[in-house]
Amino acid sequence: MTKVIMDCDPGIDDAIALTVLLAHPEKADLIGVTTVGGNVQLDYVTANAKKLLTFLGSDAELASGQATPLVKEIETASQVHGKTGMDGYDFPEDSKNYQLTSNNAVTYLYDRISNCDEKVNIVATAPLTNIALLLKVFPEVKKNIEHIYVMGGSTLQGNITLAAEFNAYVDPEAAKIVFESGLPITLSGLNLTENKAYMTMKEIDHIKDLGHVGVMASSIMEFYSAAELRNGHTKIPVHDACAVISLIAPELFTKSEEYPITVSLTNDEFRGMTYPDRRVYASKENNIKVLEDVDREAFVKYIFDSLQSYEK
């Protein structure tokens, strides 16, 4: 069993990812959750994390983190996730009693990782602000990090701009720090999540038959899919679940390549673009494992089985 901290901004696909992760305690010991401003503002994403952890019966430590990116003001995705970031389902009110372990995710991450009895894996499904600050302020922590599983970036198209994926666009300075850290990184970008790791509307409708957790997941996914349909998608991506599943079920991903990745920091339409160096003579320094294909049917089944497991 591997030790895991999840850095996230719930967010509907973050909610699915966290639900899948907690469904597999035999593979991953979730020792902490940290939040960062992203899909919506920090107070909302932290409240959403409390709702999810309470609803799923977890007592994982929770720390709130950075409210804004390293350099610019935050830009959110409330048009996709709703005002609160997790619209579509009425969670029980008892989540308000869930206590924060810390309101400084960066020092929390340092303390928790440094004092763990084994190396820790990080699943990062949000702008990388918390993780970048951790690595810059406490570079010695690297020796205690096993691997970082990131949902962000793209080696093809963007979704916020022509070139940039949301998480990388919101805080490209942070993405650059993490991508150039030299740590082992597995990247689930839009090239995978939009084109390969998706659900159909028929599959989303089926989720509600998977028990009480399935009803929750179906409700928020229906809200999320409505926004995706308005944006022209007929296949609904489950972006953040890829980062989790690449940790606990890597065999589902059938193709990957390794490249160094440059993050554009320009203040134009290319800000946040993540560009892989595919040249045969490219430096192998800071290579990132980029997931490029997945067994889609097995991926969807894994999510379904994870949701249904809460009924056992």
C-alpha positions as a Python dict, from the first residue, in 0.01 Angstrom:
ca = {
    (1, 'M'): (0, 0, 0),
    (2, 'T'): (133, 343, -95),
    (3, 'K'): (107, 663, 108),
    (4, 'V'): (-81, 937, -79),
    (5, 'I'): (-161, 1304, -37),
    (6, 'M'): (-415, 1453, -278),
    (7, 'D'): (-384, 1820, -369),
    (8, 'C'): (-711, 1930, -528),
    (9, 'D'): (-973, 2196, -597),
    (10, 'P'): (-1312, 2016, -582),
    (11, 'G'): (-1463, 2064, -846),
    (12, 'I'): (-1676, 1789, -987),
    (13, 'D'): (-1413, 1574, -1154),
    (14, 'D'): (-1195, 1616, -842),
    (15, 'A'): (-1491, 1475, -647),
    (16, 'I'): (-1502, 1167, -869),
    (17, 'A'): (-1125, 1128, -839),
    (18, 'L'): (-1128, 1150, -457),
    (19, 'T'): (-1421, 907, -442),
    (20, 'V'): (-1229, 654, -654),
    (21, 'L'): (-914, 697, -445),
    (22, 'L'): (-1094, 637, -115),
    (23, 'A'): (-1260, 327, -259),
    (24, 'H'): (-923, 148, -271),
    (25, 'P'): (-763, 155, 75),
    (26, 'E'): (-589, -172, -10),
    (27, 'K'): (-382, 15, -272),
    (28, 'A'): (-356, 370, -139),
    (29, 'D'): (-345, 506, 214),
    (30, 'L'): (-478, 861, 187),
    (31, 'I'): (-288, 1035, 465),
    (32, 'G'): (-391, 1388, 374),
    (33, 'V'): (-587, 1618, 145),
    (34, 'T'): (-483, 1973, 61),
    (35, 'T'): (-689, 2234, -121),
    (36, 'V'): (-597, 2522, -351),
    (37, 'G'): (-794, 2790, -532),
    (38, 'G'): (-875, 2672, -884),
    (39, 'N'): (-1208, 2553, -1013),
    (40, 'V'): (-1364, 2801, -769),
    (41, 'Q'): (-1233, 3011, -482),
    (42, 'L'): (-1047, 2848, -193),
    (43, 'D'): (-1326, 2874, 64),
    (44, 'Y'): (-1561, 2683, -165),
    (45, 'V'): (-1314, 2409, -261),
    (46, 'T'): (-1221, 2355, 104),
    (47, 'A'): (-1589, 2332, 203),
    (48, 'N'): (-1638, 2084, -83),
    (49, 'A'): (-1350, 1870, 41),
    (50, 'K'): (-1511, 1864, 385),
    (51, 'K'): (-1843, 1758, 228),
    (52, 'L'): (-1683, 1476, 33),
    (53, 'L'): (-1468, 1340, 315),
    (54, 'T'): (-1766, 1343, 551),
    (55, 'F'): (-2000, 1186, 298),
    (56, 'L'): (-1750, 913, 210),
    (57, 'G'): (-1676, 832, 575),
    (58, 'S'): (-1311, 938, 566),
    (59, 'D'): (-1115, 1093, 852),
    (60, 'A'): (-820, 1197, 637),
    (61, 'E'): (-636, 1509, 747),
    (62, 'L'): (-739, 1822, 556),
    (63, 'A'): (-537, 2140, 505),
    (64, 'S'): (-640, 2448, 311),
    (65, 'G'): (-378, 2608, 94),
    (66, 'Q'): (-310, 2892, -145),
    (67, 'A'): (-606, 3103, -252),
    (68, 'T'): (-437, 3256, -556),
    (69, 'P'): (-168, 3165, -809),
    (70, 'L'): (196, 3266, -766),
    (71, 'V'): (182, 3571, -992),
    (72, 'K'): (-159, 3667, -1132),
    (73, 'E'): (-511, 3687, -1001),
    (74, 'I'): (-709, 3364, -1001),
    (75, 'E'): (-937, 3271, -1289),
    (76, 'T'): (-1194, 3005, -1197),
    (77, 'A'): (-1414, 2758, -1386),
    (78, 'S'): (-1742, 2822, -1206),
    (79, 'Q'): (-1919, 2822, -1542),
    (80, 'V'): (-1849, 2446, -1557),
    (81, 'H'): (-1860, 2342, -1189),
    (82, 'G'): (-2122, 2586, -1061),
    (83, 'K'): (-2090, 2872, -813),
    (84, 'T'): (-1989, 2646, -524),
    (85, 'G'): (-1774, 2418, -744),
    (86, 'M'): (-1979, 2108, -669),
    (87, 'D'): (-2334, 2200, -763),
    (88, 'G'): (-2597, 1937, -835),
    (89, 'Y'): (-2624, 1747, -504),
    (90, 'D'): (-2734, 1844, -153),
    (91, 'F'): (-2474, 1705, 86),
    (92, 'P'): (-2564, 1656, 454),
    (93, 'E'): (-2492, 1956, 675),
    (94, 'D'): (-2271, 1760, 917),
    (95, 'S'): (-1966, 1830, 701),
    (96, 'K'): (-1939, 2168, 875),
    (97, 'N'): (-1800, 1981, 1176),
    (98, 'Y'): (-1502, 1844, 977),
    (99, 'Q'): (-1195, 2006, 1130),
    (100, 'L'): (-902, 2145, 934),
    (101, 'T'): (-565, 2009, 1042),
    (102, 'S'): (-400, 2324, 908),
    (103, 'N'): (-477, 2637, 712),
    (104, 'N'): (-128, 2639, 560),
    (105, 'A'): (-107, 2353, 312),
    (106, 'V'): (256, 2421, 223),
    (107, 'T'): (390, 2376, 575),
    (108, 'Y'): (143, 2092, 628),
    (109, 'L'): (277, 1913, 320),
    (110, 'Y'): (633, 1961, 436),
    (111, 'D'): (567, 1834, 788),
    (112, 'R'): (354, 1539, 678),
    (113, 'I'): (587, 1424, 402),
    (114, 'S'): (906, 1477, 600),
    (115, 'N'): (778, 1285, 900),
    (116, 'C'): (625, 994, 711),
    (117, 'D'): (792, 658, 762),
    (118, 'E'): (807, 601, 385),
    (119, 'K'): (812, 806, 68),
    (120, 'V'): (486, 978, -22),
    (121, 'N'): (306, 998, -356),
    (122, 'I'): (124, 1319, -447),
    (123, 'V'): (-186, 1323, -666),
    (124, 'A'): (-231, 1678, -795),
    (125, 'T'): (-556, 1760, -977),
    (126, 'A'): (-553, 2140, -949),
    (127, 'P'): (-329, 2436, -1028),
    (128, 'L'): (12, 2342, -888),
    (129, 'T'): (54, 2643, -659),
    (130, 'N'): (79, 2447, -332),
    (131, 'I'): (323, 2193, -475),
    (132, 'A'): (544, 2456, -638),
    (133, 'L'): (572, 2651, -315),
    (134, 'L'): (651, 2332, -126),
    (135, 'L'): (939, 2255, -362),
    (136, 'K'): (1075, 2611, -363),
    (137, 'V'): (1051, 2679, 12),
    (138, 'F'): (1151, 2329, 126),
    (139, 'P'): (1363, 2174, -155),
    (140, 'E'): (1492, 1910, 86),
    (141, 'V'): (1145, 1753, 88),
    (142, 'K'): (1212, 1608, -258),
    (143, 'K'): (1396, 1311, -109),
    (144, 'N'): (1073, 1205, 63),
    (145, 'I'): (849, 1229, -246),
    (146, 'E'): (810, 907, -444),
    (147, 'H'): (615, 1036, -745),
    (148, 'I'): (373, 1311, -848),
    (149, 'Y'): (64, 1219, -1052),
    (150, 'V'): (-63, 1533, -1222),
    (151, 'M'): (-380, 1615, -1410),
    (152, 'G'): (-293, 1920, -1613),
    (153, 'G'): (-146, 2051, -1933),
    (154, 'S'): (-173, 1897, -2276),
    (155, 'T'): (53, 1786, -2557),
    (156, 'L'): (-219, 1875, -2808),
    (157, 'Q'): (-499, 2129, -2761),
    (158, 'G'): (-606, 2358, -2479),
    (159, 'N'): (-948, 2409, -2326),
    (160, 'I'): (-919, 2760, -2178),
    (161, 'T'): (-732, 2894, -2478),
    (162, 'L'): (-627, 2738, -2805),
    (163, 'A'): (-303, 2627, -2641),
    (164, 'A'): (-358, 2600, -2264),
    (165, 'E'): (-534, 2356, -2034),
    (166, 'F'): (-708, 2507, -1730),
    (167, 'N'): (-479, 2398, -1444),
    (168, 'A'): (-165, 2499, -1633),
    (169, 'Y'): (-324, 2824, -1750),
    (170, 'V'): (-430, 2931, -1400),
    (171, 'D'): (-77, 2901, -1261),
    (172, 'P'): (184, 2832, -1530),
    (173, 'E'): (466, 2961, -1309),
    (174, 'A'): (381, 2686, -1060),
    (175, 'A'): (355, 2423, -1334),
    (176, 'K'): (700, 2521, -1462),
    (177, 'I'): (854, 2481, -1115),
    (178, 'V'): (700, 2136, -1068),
    (179, 'F'): (771, 2012, -1421),
    (180, 'E'): (1136, 2114, -1390),
    (181, 'S'): (1180, 1976, -1038),
    (182, 'G'): (1347, 1654, -1149),
    (183, 'L'): (1094, 1448, -953),
    (184, 'P'): (922, 1151, -1122),
    (185, 'I'): (598, 1283, -1273),
    (186, 'T'): (315, 1110, -1458),
    (187, 'L'): (101, 1353, -1654),
    (188, 'S'): (-263, 1310, -1753),
    (189, 'G'): (-321, 1595, -1997),
    (190, 'L'): (-608, 1693, -2222),
    (191, 'N'): (-457, 1485, -2501),
    (192, 'L'): (-565, 1186, -2289),
    (193, 'T'): (-855, 1311, -2080),
    (194, 'E'): (-1063, 1480, -2350),
    (195, 'N'): (-996, 1235, -2630),
    (196, 'K'): (-969, 899, -2456),
    (197, 'A'): (-1082, 902, -2088),
    (198, 'Y'): (-1443, 1005, -2121),
    (199, 'M'): (-1794, 886, -2041),
    (200, 'T'): (-2098, 885, -2262),
    (201, 'M'): (-2426, 1035, -2144),
    (202, 'K'): (-2570, 684, -2128),
    (203, 'E'): (-2290, 579, -1892),
    (204, 'I'): (-2341, 885, -1674),
    (205, 'D'): (-2711, 804, -1649),
    (206, 'H'): (-2619, 452, -1532),
    (207, 'I'): (-2411, 586, -1239),
    (208, 'K'): (-2722, 656, -1034),
    (209, 'D'): (-2788, 280, -1016),
    (210, 'L'): (-2465, 219, -824),
    (211, 'G'): (-2589, 297, -472),
    (212, 'H'): (-2594, 610, -256),
    (213, 'V'): (-2246, 721, -366),
    (214, 'G'): (-2351, 659, -724),
    (215, 'V'): (-2653, 886, -675),
    (216, 'M'): (-2422, 1163, -552),
    (217, 'A'): (-2177, 1110, -838),
    (218, 'S'): (-2453, 1096, -1098),
    (219, 'S'): (-2608, 1418, -969),
    (220, 'I'): (-2289, 1623, -988),
    (221, 'M'): (-2184, 1461, -1317),
    (222, 'E'): (-2518, 1555, -1473),
    (223, 'F'): (-2458, 1918, -1375),
    (224, 'Y'): (-2102, 1899, -1511),
    (225, 'S'): (-2204, 1726, -1833),
    (226, 'A'): (-2463, 1996, -1905),
    (227, 'A'): (-2182, 2252, -1911),
    (228, 'E'): (-1964, 2026, -2125),
    (229, 'L'): (-2249, 1975, -2371),
    (230, 'R'): (-2293, 2352, -2396),
    (231, 'N'): (-1923, 2372, -2482),
    (232, 'G'): (-1972, 2129, -2769),
    (233, 'H'): (-1858, 1804, -2606),
    (234, 'T'): (-2066, 1492, -2665),
    (235, 'K'): (-1812, 1276, -2482),
    (236, 'I'): (-1779, 1389, -2120),
    (237, 'P'): (-1418, 1383, -1992),
    (238, 'V'): (-1344, 1270, -1637),
    (239, 'H'): (-1012, 1453, -1622),
    (240, 'D'): (-900, 1419, -1261),
    (241, 'A'): (-989, 1052, -1224),
    (242, 'C'): (-701, 981, -1463),
    (243, 'A'): (-441, 1107, -1216),
    (244, 'V'): (-580, 885, -940),
    (245, 'I'): (-622, 577, -1158),
    (246, 'S'): (-274, 617, -1307),
    (247, 'L'): (-149, 565, -950),
    (248, 'I'): (-370, 278, -834),
    (249, 'A'): (-439, 100, -1166),
    (250, 'P'): (-162, 201, -1408),
    (251, 'E'): (-223, -109, -1621),
    (252, 'L'): (-533, 58, -1767),
    (253, 'F'): (-314, 308, -1953),
    (254, 'T'): (-193, 148, -2272),
    (255, 'K'): (48, 405, -2417),
    (256, 'S'): (281, 667, -2281),
    (257, 'E'): (586, 866, -2388),
    (258, 'E'): (853, 1052, -2193),
    (259, 'Y'): (948, 1411, -2276),
    (260, 'P'): (1076, 1723, -2108),
    (261, 'I'): (794, 1979, -2113),
    (262, 'T'): (826, 2354, -2150),
    (263, 'V'): (558, 2573, -1989),
    (264, 'S'): (493, 2906, -2160),
    (265, 'L'): (486, 3206, -1926),
    (266, 'T'): (403, 3463, -2194),
    (267, 'N'): (117, 3704, -2140),
    (268, 'D'): (-72, 3617, -2456),
    (269, 'E'): (-281, 3334, -2597),
    (270, 'F'): (6, 3091, -2538),
    (271, 'R'): (27, 3149, -2161),
    (272, 'G'): (9, 2812, -1989),
    (273, 'M'): (86, 2609, -2301),
    (274, 'T'): (273, 2289, -2211),
    (275, 'Y'): (491, 2187, -2502),
    (276, 'P'): (678, 1854, -2516),
    (277, 'D'): (1024, 1838, -2668),
    (278, 'R'): (992, 1542, -2904),
    (279, 'R'): (1328, 1591, -3075),
    (280, 'V'): (1538, 1275, -3081),
    (281, 'Y'): (1833, 1472, -2943),
    (282, 'A'): (1632, 1645, -2671),
    (283, 'S'): (1778, 1650, -2323),
    (284, 'K'): (1645, 1372, -2102),
    (285, 'E'): (1667, 1599, -1799),
    (286, 'N'): (1329, 1651, -1630),
    (287, 'N'): (1155, 1393, -1848),
    (288, 'I'): (785, 1357, -1769),
    (289, 'K'): (582, 1043, -1838),
    (290, 'V'): (292, 1160, -2055),
    (291, 'L'): (-5, 924, -2071),
    (292, 'E'): (-140, 903, -2425),
    (293, 'D'): (-398, 624, -2433),
    (294, 'V'): (-625, 426, -2202),
    (295, 'D'): (-853, 124, -2226),
    (296, 'R'): (-1165, 341, -2208),
    (297, 'E'): (-1411, 62, -2129),
    (298, 'A'): (-1188, -66, -1847),
    (299, 'F'): (-1143, 291, -1722),
    (300, 'V'): (-1518, 350, -1699),
    (301, 'K'): (-1572, 9, -1537),
    (302, 'Y'): (-1306, 91, -1278),
    (303, 'I'): (-1491, 408, -1183),
    (304, 'F'): (-1824, 223, -1170),
    (305, 'D'): (-1680, -56, -955),
    (306, 'S'): (-1523, 201, -722),
    (307, 'L'): (-1853, 384, -672),
    (308, 'Q'): (-2043, 62, -615),
    (309, 'S'): (-1786, -63, -362),
    (310, 'Y'): (-1924, 178, -100),
    (311, 'E'): (-2237, -39, -80),
    (312, 'K'): (-2043, -341, 47),
}
